Amino acid sequence: MLNQTIMAVLVATCAVFAAAGTSLAETGDAKKAKIAQAMQAAPESISKNATIVDTDGTILRSGSNGWTCSPTSGPDSTHPMCSDQVWMNLINALNKKTDFKTDRIGISYMLAGDDNVNNADPFDTKPDPGEVWVQEGPHLMIIVPDTKMLEGISDNPNNGGPYVMWKGTPYVHIMVPVGPRQIKQ
């Protein structure tokens, strides 16, 4: 039931891209490289049937499992990301700087690591003294529908386990490291 709902939303999202004139076709080695990069974000059991969407919204490959993978997590990123529909909704809200709420858990994978990110402010682009920035290695991210569920989880990314990122914002989520960081902070 949930997968059917996610698939329906994904199909509707793809229709919106197509109606807006977003290209569904890119050919050649560049397309293959972007798809391969995007598939590194999640376990093969997810990425092999995921829709692959370029950072600009171009659909590189249609999928069938309700997951969306991208070769980068944003315009200035080199790290792929693979998300369920809840996470796609959060990304959309984040890009528009609008409120975000959900009634279900959301999951996103970044198994190839992440960019250097401010752990408190999703919109900060430059590290300043006293701020906590982290460049996480392989990890997954979990959105919960009720922020009370985050009580007792540290927001310290250097605690050696899962931690809360963007606490106090509508985009708050749990970071779950599953491998070593690429760059120690």
C-alpha positions as CSV (number, residue, x, y, z in Angstrom):
1,M,0.0,0.0,0.0
2,L,2.7,2.5,1.0
3,N,4.8,1.6,-2.1
4,Q,1.8,2.1,-4.3
5,T,1.3,5.5,-2.8
6,I,4.9,6.5,-3.2
7,M,4.9,5.2,-6.8
8,A,1.8,7.3,-7.5
9,V,3.4,10.4,-6.1
10,L,6.6,9.7,-8.1
11,V,4.6,9.2,-11.3
12,A,2.8,12.5,-10.7
13,T,6.2,14.2,-10.0
14,C,7.6,12.8,-13.3
15,A,4.5,14.0,-15.1
16,V,5.1,17.5,-13.7
17,F,8.7,17.4,-14.9
18,A,7.5,16.3,-18.4
19,A,4.7,18.9,-18.5
20,A,7.2,21.6,-17.6
21,G,9.3,20.6,-20.6
22,T,12.0,18.9,-18.6
23,S,13.9,16.6,-20.9
24,L,13.5,12.9,-20.3
25,A,16.3,12.0,-22.6
26,E,20.1,12.4,-22.4
27,T,22.3,10.2,-24.4
28,G,25.8,8.9,-24.4
29,D,28.5,8.4,-21.9
30,A,27.5,11.4,-19.8
31,K,24.1,9.9,-19.0
32,K,25.6,6.5,-18.2
33,A,28.2,8.2,-15.9
34,K,25.5,10.2,-14.1
35,I,23.3,7.1,-13.6
36,A,26.3,5.1,-12.3
37,Q,27.2,7.9,-9.9
38,A,23.6,8.2,-8.6
39,M,23.4,4.4,-8.0
40,Q,26.4,4.6,-5.6
41,A,24.2,6.5,-3.1
42,A,22.1,3.5,-2.0
43,P,22.3,-0.3,-1.7
44,E,21.9,-1.9,-5.2
45,S,18.6,-3.5,-4.0
46,I,17.2,0.1,-4.0
47,S,19.2,1.9,-6.6
48,K,18.8,-0.7,-9.4
49,N,15.1,0.1,-9.6
50,A,15.1,3.7,-8.6
51,T,14.3,6.6,-10.8
52,I,17.5,8.5,-11.6
53,V,17.1,12.3,-11.7
54,D,19.8,14.7,-12.6
55,T,20.4,17.7,-10.3
56,D,18.5,19.9,-12.6
57,G,15.4,17.6,-12.5
58,T,16.0,15.9,-15.8
59,I,14.9,12.2,-15.6
60,L,17.8,10.1,-16.7
61,R,16.1,6.8,-16.1
62,S,12.6,5.9,-15.0
63,G,12.3,3.5,-12.0
64,S,9.7,1.3,-10.4
65,N,10.3,1.2,-6.7
66,G,9.4,4.7,-5.4
67,W,13.0,5.8,-4.8
68,T,14.7,8.7,-6.5
69,C,18.5,8.8,-6.8
70,S,20.6,11.7,-8.1
71,P,24.3,11.9,-9.0
72,T,24.7,14.9,-6.6
73,S,22.8,16.2,-3.6
74,G,22.8,19.7,-5.1
75,P,24.3,22.1,-7.6
76,D,27.7,22.4,-5.9
77,S,27.9,18.8,-4.7
78,T,29.8,15.8,-5.9
79,H,28.0,13.3,-3.6
80,P,25.1,11.2,-4.8
81,M,21.8,10.8,-2.8
82,C,19.0,8.3,-3.0
83,S,15.7,9.2,-1.2
84,D,12.2,7.9,-0.6
85,Q,9.2,10.2,-1.3
86,V,9.2,11.7,2.2
87,W,12.8,12.8,1.7
88,M,12.0,14.2,-1.8
89,N,9.3,16.3,-0.1
90,L,11.8,17.6,2.4
91,I,14.3,18.4,-0.3
92,N,11.6,20.3,-2.2
93,A,10.6,22.3,1.0
94,L,14.3,22.9,1.7
95,N,14.9,24.2,-1.8
96,K,11.9,26.5,-1.5
97,K,12.8,27.4,2.1
98,T,9.2,26.5,3.1
99,D,7.9,24.6,6.1
100,F,8.0,20.8,6.1
101,K,5.9,18.3,8.0
102,T,5.3,14.6,7.5
103,D,3.1,11.9,9.0
104,R,5.5,9.1,8.3
105,I,9.2,8.1,8.5
106,G,11.4,9.1,5.6
107,I,14.8,7.6,4.6
108,S,17.6,8.8,2.4
109,Y,21.0,7.2,1.6
110,M,24.3,8.9,1.0
111,L,26.6,5.9,0.9
112,A,29.3,7.8,-1.0
113,G,29.5,10.5,1.7
114,D,28.4,14.1,1.9
115,D,29.7,17.6,1.5
116,N,30.9,19.7,4.4
117,V,27.6,20.8,6.1
118,N,26.7,23.0,9.0
119,N,25.1,20.7,11.5
120,A,22.7,23.4,12.9
121,D,21.8,25.6,9.8
122,P,20.8,24.0,6.5
123,F,21.3,27.3,4.7
124,D,24.8,28.2,5.9
125,T,27.3,28.1,3.1
126,K,30.5,29.2,4.9
127,P,32.1,27.8,8.1
128,D,32.6,30.5,10.7
129,P,34.4,30.2,14.1
130,G,32.3,28.4,16.7
131,E,30.0,26.6,14.2
132,V,29.8,22.8,14.0
133,W,30.4,21.6,10.5
134,V,30.7,18.0,9.4
135,Q,31.6,16.1,6.3
136,E,30.0,12.8,6.9
137,G,31.2,9.6,5.2
138,P,28.7,6.9,4.2
139,H,25.4,7.4,6.0
140,L,21.7,7.2,5.9
141,M,19.3,9.9,7.1
142,I,16.0,9.4,8.8
143,I,13.1,11.8,9.1
144,V,10.6,11.2,11.9
145,P,7.0,12.5,12.0
146,D,7.2,13.7,15.6
147,T,10.3,15.6,16.8
148,K,9.7,14.2,20.3
149,M,11.0,11.0,18.9
150,L,14.5,12.7,18.7
151,E,14.7,13.3,22.5
152,G,17.8,11.7,23.9
153,I,19.7,11.6,20.6
154,S,22.7,13.9,20.6
155,D,23.2,16.6,18.1
156,N,26.9,16.3,18.3
157,P,28.2,14.8,15.1
158,N,31.4,13.7,16.8
159,N,29.8,11.5,19.4
160,G,30.6,8.3,17.6
161,G,27.1,7.3,16.6
162,P,23.8,8.6,15.2
163,Y,23.1,12.3,15.8
164,V,20.5,14.9,15.0
165,M,21.2,17.4,12.2
166,W,19.4,20.7,11.8
167,K,17.8,20.5,15.2
168,G,15.1,23.2,15.7
169,T,14.4,23.5,12.0
170,P,11.6,22.0,9.9
171,Y,14.3,19.9,8.2
172,V,15.5,18.1,11.4
173,H,16.6,14.5,10.8
174,I,18.8,11.7,12.2
175,M,22.2,11.1,10.7
176,V,23.3,7.5,10.9
177,P,26.9,7.0,10.0
178,V,27.6,3.6,8.5
179,G,31.3,4.1,7.6
180,P,34.3,6.3,8.3
181,R,34.3,10.0,7.5
182,Q,36.3,10.9,4.4
183,I,37.6,14.1,6.1
184,K,38.0,14.4,9.8
185,Q,36.8,17.7,11.3
